[in-house]
């Protein structure tokens, strides 16, 4: 819900030339963090990594209004992206662990379907 607002917010802070980095930094760090989060998930456990990713994402979402500098904003985007890369990795591993092997493909399909539905249908329900 906040992505459409971020370019105007960054521009208001004086960071018009950095608007393209809003998605790029987030996506880059989310992608880079996935292999590391996979290793951490194997060592620490699925649930703690899922909880960590969720909590950090929640805190990052709360911090955006309090950042007053362009560099603080972009740094938060990096941290937010990194934490966003941990949750789906741990969740997929968790589902693979708890679902019988002969139903794993079905479970992963359902996980993908309901994740996409939550992101697309949840926003209008909350905003409406």
Rosetta blueprint (number, residue, H / E / L):
1 X L
2 X L
3 X H
4 X H
5 X H
6 X H
7 X H
8 X H
9 X H
10 X H
11 X H
12 X H
13 X L
14 X L
15 X L
16 X H
17 X H
18 X H
19 X L
20 X L
21 X H
22 X H
23 X H
24 X H
25 X H
26 X H
27 X H
28 X H
29 X H
30 X H
31 X H
32 X H
33 X H
34 X H
35 X H
36 X H
37 X H
38 X H
39 X H
40 X H
41 X H
42 X H
43 X H
44 X H
45 X L
46 X H
47 X H
48 X H
49 X H
50 X H
51 X H
52 X H
53 X H
54 X H
55 X H
56 X H
57 X H
58 X H
59 X H
60 X H
61 X H
62 X H
63 X H
64 X H
65 X H
66 X H
67 X L
68 X L
69 X L
70 X H
71 X H
72 X H
73 X H
74 X H
75 X H
76 X H
77 X H
78 X H
79 X H
80 X H
81 X H
82 X H
83 X H
84 X H
85 X H
86 X H
87 X H
88 X H
89 X H
90 X H
91 X H
92 X H
93 X H
94 X H
95 X H
96 X H
97 X H
98 X H
99 X L
100 X L
101 X H
102 X H
103 X H
104 X H
105 X H
106 X H
107 X H
108 X H
109 X H
110 X H
111 X H
112 X H
113 X H
114 X H
115 X H
116 X H
117 X H
118 X H
119 X H
120 X H
121 X H
122 X H
123 X H
124 X H
125 X H
126 X H
127 X H
128 X L
